[in-house]
């Protein structure tokens, strides 16, 4: 419990936001659709839960099986990248720059898929740093620049700058 205090606090804030959001949807007779915002909210909650689980496992290496620890860390790193990617999709949706064609959609998802493969392939290089009070996990260096660079390239060639220029 002592290693998960921050995660519990973050989870409470996210659950409060979710409660308010669902209450307002019901109040205004709006459907709970599959939107990037809803996905971001769900992934955020899952990411905080996985963060708490990894904070526990990394500080109890003597009682937690190494395979479980590695799986939880892989899921946590994937959830973080997924939150960032869904945030990118959310920005595309709210600016009207989300592509219509299959080729353009595939180009948006390609850096994310590459990043997931890199995380999965490099999860074995996970190291643990022993701090004064707790242990910390450090994943191998991924190609996050490729992922973010691909997103920035898409921004540069999309309607988002045209939309921003209008304001």
Residue, then its C-alpha position, 0 to 999 in steps of 0.5 A: x500500500x505504501x508504494x501505491x499512494x500516488x496511484x490511488x489518489x490519481x485513480x480517485x480523481x479519474x473515477x470522479x471525472x468519470x462519474x461526473x462525465x457519465x452523470x452529465x451524459x445521462x442528464x442531457x440524454x447523450x449516449x456514451x459513444x465510442x469516442x477518443x475521449x471515452x477511450x482516453x478516460x478508460x485507458x487512463x484508468x487502466x494505466x493508473x491501475x497498471x502503474x499501481x500494480x507495477x509499483x507493487x511488483x517492483x518493490x516485492x521482487x522476492x514474492x512476485x514471479x518475474x514473468x508476472x512482473x514482466x507482463x505487468x510492466x509490458x502492459x503498463x508501458x503499452x497503456x502509456x503509449x496507448x493513452x498518448x496515441x488516443x490523445x493524438x486521435x482525440x486532437x485530430x477528431x476535435x480539429x476535423x483533421x481525422x483522415x477519411x481514407x484507409x491509407x491515411x488512417x494506416x499511416x497514422x496507426x503505423x508509428x503506434x504499431x511500430x512503437x508497440x512492437x519495440x516495447x514488446x521486443x525490448x521488455x526483456x531489457x527491463x532493469x530495476x534501480x534500487x532507491x533509498x526507499x523503493x525500487x524503480x523500473x527502467x525500460x529499454x529505450x524505444x523508438x518513441x521519436x519515430x512515433x512522435x515524429x510520425x505524428x508531427x509529420x502527419x500534423x504538418x501534412x494535414x488540415x490541422x494547421x489550416x484549422x489553426x490558421x483560421x483562429 
